[in-house]
Amino acid sequence: MHWRLFADLAEAAETREVSLDLDAEATVDDALETLVERHPELREHVYEDGRLAGHLTVLRNGSNIETEADGLATKITPDDELALFPPISGG
């Protein structure tokens, strides 16, 4: 599976894209933890009190994971693309 990182998350990880090989039963939460294990500098950006920071948005194949029935427990496939966004503002 493949992660896309945006804004300060990409800056912290020093990359915009990360590919991961996960087992067949992996979930979005597993992919998130593996991402942070590979790029520990993301931990302070991604987690608050051991949970996904409330200001972040996770997309799976373009859909907000919050709309998935299982949320972070949603199973992923090797072809999935996950994206991690901080709040975005503009003018």
Protein Blocks (a to p, Z undefined) as FASTA:
>chain_A
ZZddehjlmmmnopabdcddddfkbcfklmmmmmmmmmmmlmmmmpgghiacfkbccdee
hiafklpmnlmmlccdfkbccddddddddZZ
